[in-house]
Amino acid sequence: MRNPIDALQNRFTQILARSDQFGDGGKIVLETAYHTLAAGQAIGRWPDVGLEDLWTHAIKEGGVLFNKPDARWAKTGPQETKDMIGQTTIGPWQITVGNVKNKFGQPYGVSPDWPDADVFTYCKARPEMQAGMISDYIQEAYAQYGRRSPYAIQKYFWLEAFIKNEISQAAEWDKSVLPNPPDGDWKKLTPAMKADTGFYAKQIVCGTKENPNGLLWWLWVTHAHDEIREVFMTWRRQSVRVWDEAKSTATATGEQTITFAITRDDLRDIPDPAALTQINVILAEVSQ
């Protein structure tokens, strides 16, 4: 059996070969993700997290920061990110300062009573910690809702509002997930503005015209055809979930739905004809 660490290194090499468009800064982020993931998986951490997951989210969340050395691992405020509830985020994976202080940063030495400025400084100096925290976050979501499921991926962005039909309801799935607040002030966003946004999880999986480098594309790059098939099957076989206020989680109702099933049209922006053809073949097999 092939050593999983060797397999991960092979995936890194394949992704790197297709990543010139993201510049030297993108290479730095990808290498950070790879070395962090390899070190963690060597001791049994993050079994469900792939390098493709980390790389896809980094491009989606912080691709504009890759080639800005002073900003790459630093904080970004809601005026820059258009965050709908005014959160400040950190680094290319855009983890919120609240998540760092209250949970994911604590195993890495962050105290919940630190001033935000100290959290920003601490995280900026530790890129591998940022990759580790987001690996923790994704692993937890996958364990809770299923690997690469729509609910697990949507949790990365805002699951509660999605399930409550507050976002991603009045627009095509590939429209921007970030509404433009009046005067750049997130406090002036209306419910209608929030609802008129795209579906984050599907954008991560399929890619969009503005960002065609989705998860399916990178899984094709790494020849992970079985994982592409697994994504299609997972999205078809979802149980409807409702939001449990007491537990602050999405609870399955047992009612089956294929609302999330990915279609050929959803794959239209995959940036390579050969990839599109092969991925469509896998989709057809799953859809039979």
C-alpha positions in Angstrom: 0.0 0.0 0.0 1.2 3.5 -0.9 2.4 5.7 1.9 -0.3 8.3 2.4 2.3 11.0 3.0 3.9 10.2 -0.3 0.5 10.4 -1.9 -0.1 13.8 -0.4 3.3 14.9 -1.7 2.3 13.8 -5.1 -1.0 15.8 -4.9 1.0 18.8 -3.8 3.3 18.5 -6.9 0.3 18.2 -9.2 -1.5 21.2 -7.8 1.6 23.3 -7.8 2.2 22.5 -11.5 -1.3 24.1 -12.2 -1.0 27.1 -9.9 1.2 29.6 -11.8 -1.6 32.0 -12.0 -1.6 32.5 -8.3 2.0 33.8 -8.3 4.8 33.4 -5.7 2.4 34.3 -2.9 0.1 31.5 -3.9 3.0 29.1 -3.9 3.8 30.2 -0.3 0.2 29.6 0.8 0.0 26.2 -0.9 3.4 25.1 0.6 2.2 26.2 4.0 -1.0 24.2 3.6 0.9 21.1 2.4 3.6 21.0 5.1 1.0 21.6 7.9 -1.3 19.0 6.6 1.5 16.5 6.1 2.8 17.0 9.6 -0.7 16.6 11.1 -1.8 13.6 9.1 1.5 11.9 9.9 0.3 11.7 13.5 -3.3 10.9 12.7 -4.9 14.4 12.6 -7.3 15.7 9.9 -8.1 12.3 8.2 -10.9 13.8 6.1 -9.1 17.0 5.0 -7.5 17.1 1.7 -4.9 19.5 0.3 -7.5 20.3 -2.4 -9.9 21.4 0.4 -7.4 23.8 1.9 -6.3 25.2 -1.4 -9.8 25.7 -2.8 -10.9 27.6 0.3 -7.7 29.7 0.3 -8.3 30.8 -3.3 -11.9 31.6 -2.7 -11.4 33.4 0.6 -8.0 35.0 0.3 -6.7 34.7 -3.2 -6.5 38.5 -3.5 -4.1 38.5 -0.5 -1.6 35.9 -1.9 0.8 38.4 -3.5 0.5 41.1 -0.8 3.2 40.1 1.7 2.1 42.5 4.4 -1.6 41.4 4.1 -1.2 37.7 3.4 -1.3 36.4 7.0 -2.7 39.6 8.6 -6.2 40.8 9.6 -8.9 42.1 7.2 -11.9 44.1 8.4 -15.5 44.0 7.4 -15.0 47.0 5.1 -12.6 45.0 3.1 -14.3 41.6 3.2 -18.0 42.9 3.1 -18.7 40.5 5.9 -22.4 40.6 6.6 -22.2 40.7 10.4 -19.1 42.9 10.8 -16.5 40.2 11.6 -12.7 40.7 11.4 -10.9 37.9 9.8 -7.3 36.7 9.6 -5.1 35.4 6.8 -5.9 33.7 3.4 -8.4 31.3 5.0 -10.2 34.2 6.6 -10.8 32.6 10.0 -12.6 35.0 12.2 -11.0 36.5 15.3 -13.9 35.2 17.4 -13.2 31.6 16.2 -9.5 32.0 17.0 -10.0 33.5 20.5 -13.0 31.3 21.6 -12.0 27.9 20.2 -9.6 27.2 17.4 -6.7 29.3 18.5 -6.6 28.0 22.1 -4.7 24.7 21.3 -2.1 26.9 19.7 -1.5 29.2 22.6 -4.2 31.9 22.2 -6.1 33.0 25.3 -9.7 34.1 25.0 -9.0 37.2 27.1 -6.2 38.5 24.8 -6.9 41.9 23.1 -7.7 41.5 19.4 -4.4 43.3 18.5 -2.4 40.6 20.3 -4.3 37.9 18.4 -3.6 39.5 15.1 0.1 39.8 15.8 0.4 36.2 17.1 -1.4 34.7 14.1 0.4 36.8 11.5 3.7 35.5 12.8 2.5 31.8 12.6 1.2 30.9 9.1 1.4 27.2 9.9 -0.9 27.8 12.9 -3.4 29.4 10.5 -3.3 26.3 8.3 -3.7 24.1 11.4 -6.7 26.0 12.7 -8.5 25.9 9.4 -7.7 22.2 9.1 -9.3 21.7 12.6 -12.3 23.7 11.4 -12.9 21.7 8.2 -12.3 18.4 10.0 -14.9 19.2 12.6 -17.4 20.3 10.0 -16.8 17.1 7.9 -17.1 14.9 11.0 -20.4 16.6 11.9 -22.1 16.9 8.6 -20.3 14.5 6.2 -17.1 14.9 4.2 -17.6 17.6 1.6 -21.3 17.7 2.1 -23.2 20.9 1.3 -23.9 21.5 5.0 -20.3 21.0 6.0 -18.9 23.3 3.3 -21.6 25.9 3.9 -20.6 25.9 7.6 -17.3 27.5 6.5 -19.3 30.5 5.4 -22.5 30.8 7.4 -24.7 27.7 7.9 -27.3 29.0 10.3 -28.4 31.8 8.0 -28.5 29.4 5.1 -30.7 26.9 6.8 -33.0 29.7 8.1 -33.4 30.9 4.5 -31.7 34.3 5.3 -29.0 34.0 2.6 -28.6 32.3 -0.8 -32.3 32.3 -1.5 -33.2 34.9 -4.1 -30.3 34.6 -6.6 -28.6 32.1 -8.9 -26.2 29.9 -7.0 -23.1 31.4 -8.7 -23.9 35.0 -7.8 -21.6 36.7 -5.3 -22.1 35.5 -1.7 -21.3 39.0 -0.5 -23.9 41.7 -0.9 -22.8 45.3 -1.4 -23.8 47.2 1.7 -25.0 50.8 1.4 -22.1 53.2 2.0 -19.9 50.2 2.7 -21.6 49.8 6.1 -22.6 46.2 6.9 -25.1 47.5 9.4 -27.2 48.9 6.6 -27.7 45.5 4.9 -31.3 44.6 4.6 -32.8 41.1 4.7 -33.5 41.3 1.0 -29.9 42.2 0.2 -28.7 39.2 2.3 -31.1 36.8 0.6 -30.0 38.0 -2.9 -26.7 36.1 -2.6 -25.2 33.0 -4.1 -24.7 29.5 -2.6 -21.2 29.4 -1.1 -20.9 25.6 -0.8 -21.7 25.0 -4.5 -19.3 27.7 -5.5 -16.6 25.9 -3.6 -17.4 22.6 -5.2 -18.1 23.7 -8.8 -16.2 27.0 -9.2 -17.7 30.0 -10.9 -16.9 32.2 -13.9 -15.1 34.6 -11.7 -13.3 31.8 -9.9 -13.4 28.6 -11.9 -10.9 26.8 -9.7 -13.4 24.8 -7.6 -12.9 21.6 -5.6 -13.9 19.3 -8.4 -11.3 20.9 -10.7 -8.5 20.4 -8.1 -9.6 16.8 -7.5 -9.4 16.2 -11.2 -5.9 17.8 -11.2 -4.8 15.3 -8.6 -6.5 12.4 -10.4 -8.8 11.8 -7.4 -11.7 10.5 -9.5 -13.1 8.4 -6.7 -13.3 11.5 -4.6 -15.1 13.3 -7.4 -17.6 10.5 -7.5 -18.0 10.6 -3.7 -18.8 14.4 -3.8 -21.5 13.8 -6.4 -23.0 11.0 -4.4 -22.8 12.9 -1.1 -24.6 15.9 -2.6 -27.4 13.7 -4.0 -28.0 11.9 -0.7 -28.7 14.6 1.8 -31.3 14.6 4.5 -33.1 17.9 5.0 -31.7 19.7 8.1 -33.3 22.3 10.3 -31.6 24.7 12.7 -31.6 23.7 16.4 -31.3 26.9 18.4 -30.6 25.1 21.7 -27.7 23.1 20.3 -26.6 25.7 17.7 -26.4 23.0 15.0 -28.2 21.8 11.9 -30.2 18.7 12.8 -31.2 16.1 10.2 -34.9 15.5 9.8 -34.6 12.2 8.0 -36.5 13.6 5.0 -34.5 12.8 1.9 -33.9 15.3 -0.8 -31.9 15.7 -4.0 -32.2 19.5 -3.9 -28.4 19.6 -3.7 -27.8 17.3 -6.6 -25.1 18.7 -9.0 -26.0 18.9 -12.6 -24.1 19.2 -15.9 -25.0 22.9 -16.1 -23.4 23.5 -12.7 -20.1 22.4 -14.1 -20.0 24.9 -17.0 -17.1 26.9 -15.7 -14.6 24.1 -15.1 -11.5 25.5 -16.8 -10.4 22.7 -19.1 -12.3 20.8 -21.7 -10.7 17.5 -20.9 -11.5 17.9 -17.2 -15.1 18.9 -18.0 -15.6 15.8 -20.2 -14.2 13.4 -17.6 -16.1 14.9 -14.7 -19.3 14.8 -16.7 -18.7 11.1 -17.3 -18.4 10.5 -13.6 -21.5 12.6 -13.0 -23.5 10.5 -15.5 -22.4 7.3 -13.8 -23.6 8.6 -10.4 -26.9 9.9 -11.8 -28.0 6.6 -13.3 
